[in-house]
C-alpha cells in the first residue's frame, strides 16, 4: 500500500496528472515516495519541463533545467513537494 499523501502532495499530484496528461493515473494513487521518472511513474525529461512550467505558474517558483539538484528535487512527489514548501517559506 502506498504511503499516504499530505494535502500539499495531493495538490501537487493533481498538478502533475494535469500537466502531463496522465489519464490512466489518479492523483491520489501516486505513491509520494515512488520515483517520478523511470520505473516509478515513467515520466521523461519533456514531462519534467511541463511540470516545471506548471509549478512556475501555480507557485511562482522557477525550476531551471540546468540545476544540478533536479535529480534530487524531482526524485519523488514527496521530494518535489518538500522543495516547493521550503522555497515558498523562504520568500
C-alpha positions in Angstrom: 0.0 0.0 0.0 1.5 3.4 -0.9 2.3 5.9 1.8 -0.4 8.5 2.3 -0.2 11.9 0.7 -0.2 15.2 2.6 -2.6 17.8 1.4 0.3 19.7 -0.4 1.4 16.4 -2.0 -2.2 15.7 -3.2 -2.4 19.2 -4.7 0.9 18.7 -6.5 -0.1 15.2 -7.7 -3.2 16.7 -9.3 -1.0 19.4 -10.9 1.4 16.6 -12.3 -1.5 14.5 -13.6 -2.9 17.5 -15.5 0.4 18.8 -16.7 1.5 15.6 -18.4 -2.0 14.2 -19.2 -1.7 11.0 -17.0 -5.2 9.9 -17.8 -4.6 6.4 -16.6 -3.3 7.6 -13.2 -5.4 9.0 -10.3 -3.6 11.7 -8.4 -4.4 10.1 -5.1 -2.9 6.8 -6.3 0.6 8.3 -6.8 2.9 7.0 -4.0 4.6 10.1 -2.6 7.8 8.1 -2.1 7.9 6.4 -5.5 10.2 7.7 -8.3 8.6 10.1 -10.7 10.9 9.0 -13.5 11.9 5.7 -14.9 10.4 2.8 -13.0 8.0 4.9 -11.0 5.5 7.0 -13.0 7.7 6.6 -16.1 8.0 10.3 -16.7 10.7 11.7 -19.0 12.6 15.0 -19.4 9.8 16.6 -21.5 7.4 15.8 -18.7 9.8 17.4 -16.2 9.7 20.6 -18.3 5.9 20.5 -18.4 5.7 20.0 -14.6 8.3 22.8 -14.0 6.2 25.2 -16.2 3.0 24.4 -14.2 4.9 24.8 -10.9 6.1 28.2 -12.1 2.5 29.2 -12.9 0.9 27.8 -9.7 3.6 28.6 -7.1 5.7 31.3 -8.8 8.9 29.2 -8.5 11.4 28.9 -11.3 12.8 25.4 -11.7 15.8 25.6 -14.0 16.6 22.7 -16.4 20.3 23.1 -15.8 20.0 22.9 -12.0 22.2 20.1 -10.7 19.8 19.5 -7.9 16.9 18.5 -10.3 17.6 14.7 -9.7 17.0 15.2 -6.0 14.2 17.8 -6.4 12.2 15.5 -8.9 13.1 12.2 -7.2 9.6 11.7 -5.9 6.3 13.5 -5.3 7.3 13.9 -1.6 10.8 15.4 -2.6 9.2 17.8 -5.1 6.5 18.9 -2.6 9.1 19.4 0.2 11.3 21.5 -2.2 8.3 23.7 -3.1 7.3 24.2 0.5 10.9 25.1 1.5 11.3 27.6 -1.3 7.9 29.2 -0.6 8.8 29.5 3.1 11.9 31.5 2.2 10.1 34.1 0.1 
